[in-house]
Amino acid sequence: MRFFGEAVAVAYGAENRMQKSADGTEARRCQVWTDTWLKRNGKWQIVAAQDTVVPCEK
């Protein structure tokens, strides 16, 4: 997580998981994400979020 002053922060990362399809086969699903946070009235709130499915590295 990176903070920009006292009221803005950006969290980012990547993750993967195994996902089972309707026919019972499993496939790996990989994604990257970014969440933008803003501190309002003393509370942190997410003001923007982005998730993108990407090809999995082997």
C-alpha positions, 0 to 999 in steps of 0.5 A: 500500500502507498500513502499520498499524504494523510488522506489518500492511499492506493493498494495494489496486488496480484492473486490467483486461484483454482476455479472449477467449471460446470463440467468439473474441470479446474483451471487457474485464474490470475488477476491484478487489482488496484483499490484507491482509498480516501479518508473522509471524516476520519474514516477510510473509504474505497473510492475506486476499484479495478480488477483485471484477469490476466494470463497466468505465468507458468 
